[in-house]
Amino acid sequence: MPGPEYPRRILLAVTGLTPQVVTETLYALAIQRQPAFIPTDIHLLTTQEGAEAARLGLLSEEPGWFQRLCQDYDLPAIRFEVSHIHPLVDAAGQPLSDIRTPADNQRAADLITELVRRFTADPAAALHVSIAGGRKTMGYYLGYALSLFGRPQDRLSHVLVSEPFEGCPEFYYPTPYNRVIVLRDNKLADTRDAQITLAEIPFVRLRDELNNRLLTGTASFSQTVAAAQRALLPPALVIDLPGRRLTAAGEAVDLPPVELAFYSLMARRQCQGKGFVRRGAEGLDQAFLAEYRQIAGDHSGDLERIEEALKDGMDEAYFDQRKSRVNSLLEEALGRQLAAPYLIQAEGKRPKTRYGVGLAASAIRYGAIDPATSLWAGPTHPNPREN
């Protein structure tokens, strides 16, 4: 089971009025699993009432079931305190007693997304997410958030408890000694006989579909989902030379003039049916300068410097530098997977390798992009072949 070797191991769970799912999951991970996954940190997502139930049932001196479990099984220190209980709050910062309205659902989704984003941003951490407790909508959002941000070391699970202990308020985990409790039907049972099953849930990892802004920013749940969905759409590239930007898969990308000119050179060749080109090919320097003048004008302060660099043509070193820089900027802006169709690609083996943008010409447009909406505002030139 991946995860135990990470220095930081986080158990993140949703809970409602049954905080027992925390100790049940901890027991399954730390006692039953081989190799054991012993969290270094535990965090809960819950409602206002759920936060109080967790505080009283798990972290109080009596009954204090979290500390009891740790002592019963001689577990190492685990950071779990009241500040690790995250009650969902509304837009005004007031704790939610339940999730009922559309606004409550949106707020819960955004808070859950932000917490998962934060935990998965730490490369030294492995995250185990439990969706066994809380409202079904909370479990759905938490599972979906892990699908968006989860990495290979992260896991998703649901915990199951054997009869007759399931749903019993007095049961928190199988004890290593005899402990008799009263069940809901007033029958007696020994917690030592309980069986815990941790069902690991496979999930699709979409992290590579997200750009760096979504991975490190504060985009909402719906914005993050929309970005991931765009990866499923056919590629579409719009280049706005006067605006010094482009959109790829609906995402706006600002490129420095030199990189935008080089990328436009590659894209225009595809539009004109010229396709991929070898480094050092004759005429590349002049075609590149023509693109650059459309962006920066004839009186750009950098134009003279660029012309000097290209006085003997565009050599392989200059070509490779521009290509690598463009591809790095696209991957940073779009995410590795989403950027893949838009990158400057290579075909063929050296020394006959050729480079270009692999998109179909029909997927490439030149036109103005509205900075406010990142939408294509219509073609400035109906036929890119004329430019």
C-alpha positions in Angstrom: 0.0 0.0 0.0 1.7 3.3 -1.1 1.9 6.0 1.5 3.6 4.6 4.6 7.0 5.7 3.4 6.0 9.4 3.2 7.1 11.6 6.2 3.7 13.3 6.4 0.6 11.0 6.3 -2.8 12.7 6.5 -6.1 11.1 7.2 -8.9 13.3 6.0 -12.4 12.3 6.8 -16.0 13.6 6.5 -18.1 13.1 9.6 -21.6 13.9 10.7 -23.1 12.9 14.1 -21.1 9.6 14.1 -17.5 10.5 14.8 -16.9 6.7 15.2 -15.9 6.5 11.5 -12.6 8.3 12.5 -11.5 5.7 15.0 -12.8 2.8 12.9 -10.8 4.0 9.9 -7.7 4.7 12.0 -8.0 1.2 13.4 -8.2 -0.3 9.9 -5.2 1.7 8.6 -2.9 1.5 11.6 -3.7 -1.9 13.1 -5.1 -4.1 10.3 -3.2 -2.9 7.2 0.2 -4.4 6.3 2.2 -2.4 5.9 0.4 -0.1 8.4 -0.6 3.4 7.3 -0.2 5.4 10.6 -1.3 9.0 10.1 0.9 11.8 11.3 -2.1 14.1 11.1 -5.9 13.7 11.2 -8.3 16.3 9.8 -12.1 16.2 9.8 -14.6 18.0 7.6 -18.0 18.3 9.2 -21.0 20.5 10.1 -21.4 22.5 13.3 -23.1 19.7 15.1 -20.6 17.2 13.7 -17.7 19.3 15.0 -19.2 19.2 18.5 -19.8 15.4 18.3 -16.2 14.9 17.3 -14.8 17.1 20.0 -16.9 15.4 22.7 -16.6 11.8 21.5 -13.0 11.8 20.3 -11.0 14.6 21.9 -12.5 15.0 25.3 -10.8 13.6 28.4 -13.8 11.3 28.9 -14.6 9.3 26.9 -11.7 10.5 24.6 -12.0 7.6 22.2 -9.2 8.8 20.0 -6.6 8.8 22.8 -8.0 5.5 24.1 -7.4 3.8 20.7 -3.8 5.2 20.6 -3.1 3.9 24.1 -4.7 0.5 23.5 -2.6 -0.2 20.5 0.5 1.8 21.5 0.4 4.1 18.4 3.0 6.9 18.0 1.9 10.5 18.5 -0.7 11.6 16.0 -1.5 15.3 15.5 -5.3 15.6 16.0 -6.7 18.5 17.9 -9.8 20.8 17.9 -8.2 23.0 15.2 -8.0 20.0 12.9 -11.8 19.8 12.9 -13.0 22.0 10.0 -16.7 22.9 10.3 -18.2 24.0 7.0 -19.1 27.7 7.0 -21.4 29.9 4.9 -20.3 33.0 3.0 -20.4 35.1 6.1 -18.1 32.6 8.0 -20.9 31.2 10.2 -20.8 27.4 10.8 -23.3 25.4 8.8 -25.6 23.2 10.9 -26.5 21.2 7.8 -26.2 21.2 4.0 -29.6 21.8 2.5 -29.7 24.8 0.1 -27.9 25.2 -3.2 -25.7 27.9 -1.6 -24.8 25.5 1.2 -23.8 22.9 -1.3 -21.7 25.3 -3.3 -19.9 26.6 -0.2 -19.3 23.1 1.0 -17.8 22.0 -2.3 -15.5 25.0 -2.4 -14.2 24.5 1.1 -13.7 20.8 0.6 -11.9 21.5 -2.7 -9.6 24.0 -1.0 -8.6 21.7 1.8 -7.8 18.8 -0.6 -5.9 21.2 -2.8 -3.8 22.3 0.2 -3.0 18.8 1.4 -2.1 17.5 -2.0 0.2 20.4 -2.7 2.8 18.9 -0.2 5.0 16.5 -2.1 6.2 15.0 1.2 2.6 14.0 2.2 0.4 11.1 1.4 -3.3 11.7 1.8 -5.9 9.0 2.8 -9.4 10.2 2.3 -12.4 8.5 4.1 -15.9 9.2 2.8 -17.6 6.9 5.3 -19.3 9.6 7.4 -21.3 12.8 7.0 -23.8 13.8 4.3 -23.7 11.9 1.0 -23.1 15.2 -0.7 -20.0 15.8 1.5 -18.6 12.4 0.6 -19.3 13.0 -3.1 -17.5 16.4 -3.1 -14.6 15.0 -1.1 -14.2 12.0 -3.4 -14.4 14.2 -6.5 -11.9 16.7 -5.1 -9.5 13.8 -4.6 -10.1 12.8 -8.2 -9.2 16.3 -9.3 -6.1 16.8 -7.2 -5.0 13.3 -6.1 -1.6 11.9 -6.8 -0.3 8.3 -7.0 0.3 8.1 -3.3 -3.2 9.2 -2.3 -6.0 6.9 -1.5 -9.8 6.9 -1.1 -11.8 4.5 1.2 -15.0 3.7 3.0 -15.0 1.8 6.2 -17.5 -1.0 7.1 -18.4 -2.4 10.5 -19.7 -5.9 11.1 -23.1 -6.6 12.7 -24.3 -6.0 15.3 -21.9 -3.1 15.9 -22.7 -1.0 12.9 -24.5 2.2 13.9 -24.1 1.5 17.6 -23.3 4.8 19.4 -21.2 3.0 22.0 -18.9 1.3 19.5 -15.7 3.1 18.3 -13.3 0.4 17.4 -12.5 -3.3 18.2 -10.7 -3.3 21.6 -7.8 -5.6 22.4 -9.6 -6.6 25.6 -13.2 -7.5 26.5 -15.6 -4.5 26.6 -19.3 -5.2 26.7 -21.7 -2.6 25.3 -25.4 -2.3 25.0 -26.7 -2.4 21.4 -29.7 -0.5 19.9 -32.0 -3.5 20.6 -30.7 -3.6 24.2 -28.7 -6.8 23.5 -25.1 -7.0 24.7 -22.0 -7.5 22.6 -18.2 -7.5 23.2 -16.3 -4.9 21.1 -13.4 -7.4 21.0 -15.5 -9.4 18.5 -16.1 -6.6 16.1 -14.7 -6.8 12.5 -13.6 -3.7 10.5 -13.3 -3.8 6.7 -11.7 -0.9 4.9 -12.9 -0.8 1.3 -10.5 1.0 -0.9 -12.2 2.9 -3.7 -10.4 3.4 -7.1 -10.7 6.8 -8.6 -9.6 8.5 -11.8 -6.8 11.0 -11.3 -7.3 14.2 -13.3 -4.5 16.2 -11.7 -2.4 16.3 -14.9 -5.4 17.9 -16.7 -5.2 21.0 -14.4 -3.0 24.0 -14.9 -0.7 25.4 -12.3 -3.1 28.2 -11.5 -5.8 25.7 -10.5 -3.4 23.5 -8.6 -2.0 26.4 -6.5 -4.7 29.0 -6.5 -8.2 29.3 -5.0 -10.4 28.4 -7.9 -13.9 27.1 -6.9 -15.0 23.6 -7.2 -17.1 24.4 -10.3 -14.2 26.3 -11.9 -11.8 23.4 -11.3 -14.3 20.8 -12.7 -14.9 23.0 -15.7 -11.2 23.1 -16.4 -10.9 19.4 -16.2 -13.8 18.9 -18.5 -12.3 21.1 -21.1 -9.5 18.5 -21.5 -12.2 16.2 -23.0 -13.2 18.7 -25.8 -11.6 18.8 -29.2 -8.4 21.0 -29.3 -9.0 24.7 -30.3 -6.3 27.3 -30.6 -6.9 31.1 -31.0 -3.9 33.4 -31.5 -4.3 37.1 -30.9 -1.1 38.7 -32.0 -2.0 42.4 -31.3 -3.3 41.3 -27.9 -0.2 39.3 -27.2 -2.1 36.2 -26.0 -3.7 33.0 -27.1 -6.4 30.7 -25.9 -5.9 26.9 -25.9 -8.8 24.7 -24.8 -10.6 27.8 -23.6 -7.7 28.8 -21.3 -6.1 32.2 -21.8 -2.3 32.2 -22.0 -0.1 35.3 -22.1 3.2 34.8 -23.9 6.1 37.2 -24.2 6.3 38.7 -27.7 9.3 36.6 -28.8 7.8 33.3 -27.7 4.4 34.2 -29.1 6.0 35.1 -32.4 7.8 31.8 -32.6 4.7 29.8 -31.7 2.7 31.8 -34.3 5.3 30.9 -36.8 4.8 27.2 -36.2 1.0 27.5 -36.1 0.8 29.6 -39.3 2.9 27.0 -41.2 0.2 24.5 -40.2 -2.6 26.8 -41.4 -0.8 27.3 -44.7 -0.3 23.6 -45.3 3.5 23.8 -44.9 3.6 21.6 -41.9 6.6 20.7 -39.8 10.0 22.2 -40.5 13.7 21.3 -39.9 15.8 23.5 -37.6 17.9 26.0 -39.6 15.6 25.9 -42.6 16.1 28.8 -45.0 13.7 31.7 -44.5 12.7 30.8 -40.9 14.4 33.9 -39.6 12.4 36.3 -41.8 9.1 34.5 -41.2 9.8 34.8 -37.5 10.6 38.5 -37.7 7.4 39.1 -39.7 5.4 37.5 -36.9 7.3 39.5 -34.3 6.6 42.8 -36.1 2.8 42.0 -36.0 3.1 41.8 -32.2 5.5 44.5 -31.3 5.6 46.8 -34.3 8.6 48.0 -36.4 9.9 50.3 -33.6 10.1 47.8 -30.8 13.1 48.3 -28.6 14.0 44.6 -28.9 13.7 44.4 -32.6 17.3 45.5 -33.3 18.6 43.0 -30.8 16.6 40.1 -32.3 17.7 41.1 -35.8 21.3 41.0 -34.7 20.8 37.5 -33.2 19.4 36.3 -36.5 21.8 38.1 -38.9 23.1 34.7 -40.0 19.7 33.0 -40.0 17.9 31.1 -37.2 20.4 28.6 -36.0 19.6 25.4 -34.1 20.5 26.8 -30.7 18.1 29.8 -31.1 15.4 27.5 -32.5 15.7 25.0 -29.6 15.7 27.8 -27.0 12.5 29.3 -28.3 10.8 25.9 -28.7 11.7 24.8 -25.2 10.6 28.1 -23.7 7.2 28.1 -25.5 6.5 24.5 -24.4 7.4 25.2 -20.8 5.1 28.2 -20.7 2.2 26.3 -22.2 2.6 23.4 -19.8 2.8 25.8 -16.9 -0.3 27.6 -17.9 -2.4 24.6 -19.0 -1.1 21.6 -17.2 0.9 18.8 -18.8 -2.0 16.8 -20.2 -4.1 19.7 -21.4 -1.1 21.3 -23.0 0.0 18.2 -24.9 -1.9 18.8 -28.2 -0.7 22.4 -28.4 3.0 21.9 -27.9 5.6 22.2 -30.6 6.3 18.6 -31.4 9.0 16.6 -33.1 8.7 14.0 -35.8 11.2 11.8 -37.4 14.7 10.8 -36.3 17.8 13.0 -36.3 19.3 14.5 -38.3 16.0 14.7 -40.2 13.8 15.7 -37.3 11.2 18.2 -38.1 9.2 20.4 -35.7 5.8 22.0 -35.7 2.3 22.3 -34.1 0.5 19.1 -34.6 -3.1 20.5 -34.5 -5.2 20.3 -37.6 -5.4 23.6 -39.5 -9.2 23.7 -38.8 -8.4 23.9 -35.1 -6.3 27.1 -35.4 -7.7 30.6 -35.7 -6.2 34.1 -35.6 -8.4 36.7 -34.0 -9.1 39.1 -31.2 -9.6 37.6 -27.7 -11.7 39.4 -25.1 -9.4 39.7 -22.1 -12.4 39.7 -19.7 -13.9 36.5 -21.0 -11.0 34.7 -22.7 -13.4 34.1 -25.6 -12.6 34.4 -29.3 -14.1 37.7 -30.5 -14.1 36.8 -34.2 -11.5 36.6 -36.9 -9.4 39.6 -37.7 -8.3 37.7 -40.9 -10.8 35.2 -42.2 -8.1 33.2 -43.9 -4.8 32.9 -42.1 -3.2 31.8 -45.4 -3.3 35.5 -46.5 -0.9 36.6 -43.8 
